[in-house]
């Protein structure tokens, strides 16, 4: 309880940093991190193709979703010769998808922490060089992580599209089956997730400059001498 009181006693709300690039960009990072992992988590899609056997027609549906372990999604094909084949979607793309979501969640948590620090404990952040220096290092790490995870998830999404393409799935039909693609999976939400990932990369990489300006690496250690004190007065 005493620790909580000390923390609250040091809290001083100041919306000034929001008007500066340092705080404004951090809020944008907070918003886009939510958009990145929210458009990936909870995704559920389906792909369909049609199997025609004379006058009868059957729609084959294969469902899939996050984290895109496609081989765990079985679906059945009732062939025209009366046999039934249970098959699976092919591919496991969970590593790139889960890494992307993990970076987004960690991004969200760090942004929440630093926004509270900027707005409520600005004096603590600026009273020593440690705060801006640590912030710069962590921001640089997140910029690198966004580069890696967005690139990996972009490649993973391309593989997901190929593995769930109904034109690919109809290859599982027998030669005497008449299979035709019907419904392609909707990938707009996942496409936007990759876009949000690269937007986060731009924001975090650009924000490194504004945080760098708060560090002692950018600020001069000693203020320059003024014009009057630069040279001794003439005799």
C-alpha positions in Angstrom: 0.0 0.0 0.0 2.9 2.4 0.8 4.5 1.6 -2.6 1.2 2.4 -4.3 1.0 5.7 -2.4 4.5 6.7 -3.4 3.8 5.9 -7.1 0.6 7.9 -7.1 2.2 10.8 -5.3 4.7 11.1 -8.1 2.1 11.0 -10.8 1.6 14.4 -12.5 -0.6 14.4 -15.6 0.9 16.4 -18.4 -0.5 16.2 -22.0 2.3 18.2 -23.4 4.3 15.2 -24.7 1.3 14.2 -26.9 1.8 17.4 -28.8 5.4 16.5 -29.5 6.6 13.8 -32.0 7.9 11.6 -29.1 4.5 11.1 -27.5 2.3 11.4 -30.6 4.2 8.7 -32.5 4.1 6.4 -29.4 0.3 6.7 -29.4 0.2 5.8 -33.1 2.4 2.8 -32.4 0.0 1.8 -29.6 -3.0 1.9 -32.1 -1.2 0.2 -35.0 0.1 -2.6 -32.7 -3.5 -3.4 -31.7 -4.5 -3.4 -35.4 -1.6 -5.7 -36.3 -2.3 -8.6 -33.9 -6.1 -8.1 -33.8 -6.3 -8.7 -37.6 -4.3 -11.9 -37.3 -5.7 -13.4 -34.0 -9.1 -15.1 -34.3 -9.1 -15.3 -38.1 -11.3 -18.0 -39.4 -11.6 -18.7 -43.1 -12.9 -21.4 -45.5 -12.3 -22.5 -49.1 -14.7 -24.5 -51.3 -14.8 -26.5 -54.4 -17.6 -28.4 -56.1 -17.7 -32.1 -57.0 -20.2 -33.1 -59.7 -21.1 -36.7 -60.2 -23.7 -36.8 -63.0 -26.8 -34.9 -61.8 -25.6 -34.7 -58.2 -23.5 -31.9 -57.0 -21.6 -31.6 -53.7 -19.8 -28.7 -52.1 -16.6 -29.6 -50.3 -15.6 -27.1 -47.6 -12.2 -26.9 -45.9 -12.1 -24.6 -42.9 -8.9 -23.1 -41.4 -7.8 -20.3 -39.1 -5.2 -18.9 -36.7 -2.6 -20.1 -35.9 -2.7 -21.8 -39.3 -1.7 -25.3 -38.5 -3.4 -26.4 -41.7 -2.6 -30.1 -41.4 -4.9 -30.3 -38.3 -7.9 -29.3 -40.4 -9.5 -32.5 -42.0 -12.2 -32.5 -44.6 -13.9 -35.3 -46.5 -14.3 -35.9 -50.2 -17.1 -38.2 -51.4 -15.8 -39.5 -54.8 -18.0 -40.4 -57.7 -17.1 -44.1 -57.4 -18.7 -44.2 -53.9 -15.5 -44.1 -51.9 -14.8 -41.4 -49.2 -11.4 -39.9 -48.7 -10.6 -37.9 -45.6 -7.8 -35.5 -46.3 -6.1 -32.5 -44.7 -5.0 -29.1 -45.7 -1.2 -29.0 -46.0 1.3 -26.9 -44.2 2.1 -25.5 -40.7 2.6 -21.7 -40.7 2.0 -21.2 -37.0 5.5 -20.1 -36.2 5.5 -16.9 -38.3 1.9 -16.1 -37.4 2.4 -16.5 -33.6 5.7 -14.6 -33.8 3.9 -11.7 -35.5 1.2 -11.7 -32.8 3.7 -12.0 -30.0 5.6 -8.9 -31.2 2.3 -7.0 -31.6 1.2 -7.9 -28.0 4.6 -7.0 -26.5 4.6 -3.8 -28.6 1.2 -2.9 -27.1 2.3 -3.5 -23.5 5.5 -1.5 -23.9 3.6 1.4 -25.6 1.1 1.4 -22.7 3.9 1.6 -20.2 5.8 4.4 -21.9 2.6 6.4 -22.6 1.9 6.4 -18.9 5.5 7.3 -18.2 5.5 10.2 -20.7 2.2 11.7 -19.5 2.4 11.0 -15.8 6.0 10.7 -14.9 7.8 13.0 -17.4 10.1 14.4 -14.7 11.2 10.8 -13.8 11.8 10.1 -17.5 14.0 13.2 -18.1 15.7 13.6 -14.7 18.5 11.3 -15.8 20.0 9.9 -19.1 19.0 6.4 -18.2 15.3 6.7 -19.2 15.8 8.0 -22.8 18.7 5.7 -23.4 16.8 2.6 -22.4 13.8 3.8 -24.4 16.0 4.2 -27.5 17.5 0.7 -27.1 14.1 -0.9 -26.7 12.6 1.1 -29.6 15.4 0.0 -31.9 14.9 -3.6 -30.9 11.2 -3.4 -31.6 11.9 -1.8 -35.0 14.1 -4.8 -35.8 11.5 -7.3 -34.6 8.8 -5.6 -36.7 11.1 -6.0 -39.8 11.7 -9.7 -39.1 8.1 -10.7 -38.1 6.4 -8.7 -40.8 8.7 -10.3 -43.5 8.2 -13.8 -42.0 4.4 -13.4 -41.8 4.2 -11.9 -45.3 5.9 -15.0 -46.6 3.8 -17.3 -44.4 0.6 -15.6 -45.6 1.6 -16.2 -49.2 2.1 -19.9 -48.4 -1.3 -20.0 -46.6 -3.0 -18.5 -49.7 -1.4 -21.2 -51.9 -2.3 -24.0 -49.6 -5.9 -23.0 -49.3 -6.4 -22.2 -53.0 -9.3 -24.3 -54.3 -7.5 -24.8 -57.6 -4.8 -26.6 -55.6 -7.3 -28.6 -53.5 -9.1 -30.1 -56.5 -5.9 -32.0 -57.2 -7.1 -34.4 -54.5 -10.0 -35.4 -56.6 -9.8 -38.7 -58.5 -9.4 -38.6 -62.4 -13.1 -39.5 -63.0 -14.4 -36.8 -60.5 -15.5 -33.5 -61.9 -14.2 -30.9 -59.5 -14.3 -27.2 -60.0 -13.2 -24.3 -57.7 -16.1 -22.4 -56.1 -15.2 -20.0 -53.3 -11.8 -18.5 -52.6 -11.0 -17.7 -49.0 -11.3 -14.0 -48.0 -7.8 -12.8 -47.2 -8.4 -9.0 -46.9 -8.1 -9.1 -43.1 -4.8 -11.0 -43.2 -3.4 -8.7 -46.0 -4.1 -5.7 -43.8 -2.2 -7.4 -40.9 0.9 -7.5 -43.0 0.4 -3.9 -44.0 0.0 -2.9 -40.3 3.2 -4.8 -39.6 5.3 -2.8 -42.0 3.6 0.5 -40.9 4.7 -0.4 -37.4 8.3 -0.9 -38.7 8.2 2.6 -40.2 6.9 4.2 -37.0 9.3 2.4 -34.7 12.3 3.1 -36.9 11.4 6.7 -37.3 10.7 7.2 -33.6 14.3 6.2 -32.9 15.4 9.6 -34.1 13.1 11.6 -31.8 14.1 9.5 -28.8 17.8 9.8 -29.8 17.4 13.6 -29.5 16.5 13.1 -25.8 19.6 11.1 -25.1 23.1 12.4 -24.0 24.4 11.1 -27.4 22.7 14.0 -29.1 22.7 16.7 -26.4 26.0 18.5 -25.9 27.6 17.7 -22.5 28.6 21.3 -22.0 26.6 24.3 -23.3 28.6 26.4 -25.9 30.0 29.7 -24.7 27.9 32.7 -25.6 29.2 35.4 -27.9 30.1 37.7 -25.0 32.1 35.1 -23.1 33.7 33.5 -26.1 36.7 35.9 -26.2 38.3 38.0 -23.5 37.4 41.7 -23.6 40.1 43.9 -25.3 42.4 45.9 -23.1 
